[in-house]
């Protein structure tokens, strides 16, 4: 995708065509081989890094004027930091193997004041010109135009367009915790579809969808987004409907229009994490047994809502099962359609409760992967009537 984005963006393509060493990494524009003077007057080379604003069609004008830099502080011929760069803190500290020590803040000037950069070509060449004005006093031949970098070895980007949200927030390095993850979503009802909405925005390698049911109008009222009438005629399978919609943003979403059972449960082989959004019953029992046999960590969710004289009440549940906590967690996972388990098979579903239940599940997953700081309580229960969240240790 990185090379495709460069080819579709006139400003990035111009940088490449003029010989700049350009690449796109984790939602950032990276331009290597920028000559600069260190405090001792020596010519060294550093790297520009800035968040990349883009759509599927190409880049859009940069929303930020700042630039981060991997290298020492660029100086003038007398060893003083270049004031014209507007030295500031870098927006991120690390990107891949790059340690970003410096930040610059310089806006283009016009007769009526300052403005933002029109495109990334102007942004890169403006900062480059400030630095090269001092470098050329030592070596007039020094240049950033060393030839374009070869395409990245990995063009299997998890997204259709760059994750500029993580880049802007400075958490791209943290988001890499999800790379290599193959997530199985078992059940694409109300809660499962909201889980997909969140997982699709993480840079996981693949998302496997499992559900044998079709998507009817009532499903639209407890799922994210808004389908067109034509998308429901004839009713598509849930997994195919959701895969098609999220494929506009996320690559490698694989729909499996099947209800998992003993004959096909081998389709879970190869997953690295799973979300279970199924009603209690024999099919769910087989799925849980399979996940435990695979020694796979998974989150199981459930809603038990009821209509009373004062409105809807009940509980939401999300539990994280890992190899270390199996025995303690198992009693919290309903597997039967009788007794206390019936509370989680009630048919009342409301989109905001589905969304909240999914949020609980996603936070458990992300805390498990160390994206969130967490005390590690694997059992979360939300009480609707009191608006309270109870978190229990295993």
Secondary structure in CASP SS format (residue, H / E / C, confidence):
PFRMAT SS
TARGET T0000
AUTHOR 0000-0000-0000
METHOD secondary structure of the structure
MODEL  1
X C 1.00
X H 1.00
X H 1.00
X H 1.00
X H 1.00
X H 1.00
X H 1.00
X H 1.00
X C 1.00
X H 1.00
X H 1.00
X H 1.00
X H 1.00
X H 1.00
X H 1.00
X H 1.00
X H 1.00
X C 1.00
X C 1.00
X C 1.00
X E 1.00
X E 1.00
X E 1.00
X E 1.00
X E 1.00
X C 1.00
X C 1.00
X E 1.00
X E 1.00
X E 1.00
X E 1.00
X E 1.00
X E 1.00
X E 1.00
X E 1.00
X E 1.00
X E 1.00
X C 1.00
X C 1.00
X C 1.00
X C 1.00
X C 1.00
X E 1.00
X E 1.00
X E 1.00
X E 1.00
X E 1.00
X E 1.00
X E 1.00
X E 1.00
X E 1.00
X C 1.00
X C 1.00
X E 1.00
X E 1.00
X C 1.00
X C 1.00
X E 1.00
X E 1.00
X C 1.00
X C 1.00
X C 1.00
X C 1.00
X C 1.00
X C 1.00
X E 1.00
X E 1.00
X E 1.00
X E 1.00
X E 1.00
X C 1.00
X C 1.00
X C 1.00
X C 1.00
X E 1.00
X C 1.00
X C 1.00
X C 1.00
X C 1.00
X C 1.00
X E 1.00
X C 1.00
X H 1.00
X H 1.00
X H 1.00
X C 1.00
X E 1.00
X E 1.00
X C 1.00
X C 1.00
X C 1.00
X C 1.00
X C 1.00
X E 1.00
X E 1.00
X C 1.00
X C 1.00
X E 1.00
X E 1.00
X C 1.00
X C 1.00
X E 1.00
X E 1.00
X E 1.00
X E 1.00
X C 1.00
X C 1.00
X E 1.00
X E 1.00
X E 1.00
X C 1.00
X C 1.00
X E 1.00
X E 1.00
X E 1.00
X C 1.00
X C 1.00
X C 1.00
X C 1.00
X H 1.00
X H 1.00
X H 1.00
X H 1.00
X H 1.00
X H 1.00
X H 1.00
X H 1.00
X H 1.00
X H 1.00
X H 1.00
X H 1.00
X H 1.00
X H 1.00
X H 1.00
X H 1.00
X H 1.00
X H 1.00
X H 1.00
X C 1.00
X C 1.00
X C 1.00
X C 1.00
X C 1.00
X C 1.00
X C 1.00
X C 1.00
X C 1.00
X C 1.00
X C 1.00
X C 1.00
X C 1.00
X C 1.00
X C 1.00
X C 1.00
X C 1.00
X C 1.00
X C 1.00
X C 1.00
X E 1.00
X C 1.00
X C 1.00
X C 1.00
X C 1.00
X H 1.00
X H 1.00
X H 1.00
X H 1.00
X H 1.00
X H 1.00
X C 1.00
X C 1.00
X H 1.00
X H 1.00
X H 1.00
X H 1.00
X H 1.00
X H 1.00
X H 1.00
X C 1.00
X C 1.00
X C 1.00
X E 1.00
X E 1.00
X E 1.00
X E 1.00
X E 1.00
X C 1.00
X C 1.00
X C 1.00
X H 1.00
X H 1.00
X H 1.00
X H 1.00
X H 1.00
X H 1.00
X H 1.00
X H 1.00
X H 1.00
X H 1.00
X C 1.00
X C 1.00
X C 1.00
X C 1.00
X C 1.00
X C 1.00
X E 1.00
X E 1.00
X E 1.00
X E 1.00
X E 1.00
X C 1.00
X C 1.00
X C 1.00
X E 1.00
X C 1.00
X C 1.00
X H 1.00
X H 1.00
X H 1.00
X H 1.00
X C 1.00
X C 1.00
X C 1.00
X C 1.00
X C 1.00
X C 1.00
X C 1.00
X C 1.00
X H 1.00
X H 1.00
X H 1.00
X H 1.00
X C 1.00
X C 1.00
X C 1.00
X C 1.00
X E 1.00
X H 1.00
X H 1.00
X H 1.00
X H 1.00
X H 1.00
X H 1.00
X H 1.00
X H 1.00
X H 1.00
X C 1.00
X C 1.00
X C 1.00
X E 1.00
X C 1.00
X C 1.00
X E 1.00
X E 1.00
X E 1.00
X E 1.00
X C 1.00
X C 1.00
X C 1.00
X C 1.00
X C 1.00
X C 1.00
X C 1.00
X C 1.00
X H 1.00
X H 1.00
X H 1.00
X H 1.00
X C 1.00
X C 1.00
X C 1.00
X C 1.00
X E 1.00
X E 1.00
X E 1.00
X E 1.00
X C 1.00
X C 1.00
X C 1.00
X C 1.00
X C 1.00
X H 1.00
X H 1.00
X H 1.00
X H 1.00
X H 1.00
X H 1.00
X H 1.00
X H 1.00
X H 1.00
X H 1.00
X H 1.00
X H 1.00
X C 1.00
X C 1.00
X C 1.00
X C 1.00
X E 1.00
X E 1.00
X E 1.00
X E 1.00
X E 1.00
X E 1.00
X E 1.00
X E 1.00
X E 1.00
X E 1.00
X E 1.00
X C 1.00
X C 1.00
X E 1.00
X E 1.00
X E 1.00
X E 1.00
X E 1.00
X E 1.00
X E 1.00
X E 1.00
X E 1.00
X E 1.00
X E 1.00
X C 1.00
X C 1.00
X C 1.00
X C 1.00
X H 1.00
X H 1.00
X H 1.00
X H 1.00
X H 1.00
X C 1.00
X C 1.00
X C 1.00
X C 1.00
X C 1.00
X C 1.00
X C 1.00
X C 1.00
X H 1.00
X H 1.00
X H 1.00
X H 1.00
X H 1.00
X H 1.00
X C 1.00
X C 1.00
X C 1.00
X C 1.00
X C 1.00
X C 1.00
X H 1.00
X H 1.00
X H 1.00
X H 1.00
X H 1.00
X H 1.00
X H 1.00
X H 1.00
X H 1.00
X H 1.00
X H 1.00
X H 1.00
X H 1.00
X H 1.00
X H 1.00
X H 1.00
X H 1.00
X H 1.00
X C 1.00
X C 1.00
X C 1.00
X C 1.00
X C 1.00
X C 1.00
X C 1.00
X C 1.00
X C 1.00
X C 1.00
X E 1.00
X E 1.00
X E 1.00
X E 1.00
X E 1.00
X C 1.00
X C 1.00
X C 1.00
X C 1.00
X E 1.00
X E 1.00
X E 1.00
X E 1.00
X E 1.00
X C 1.00
X C 1.00
END
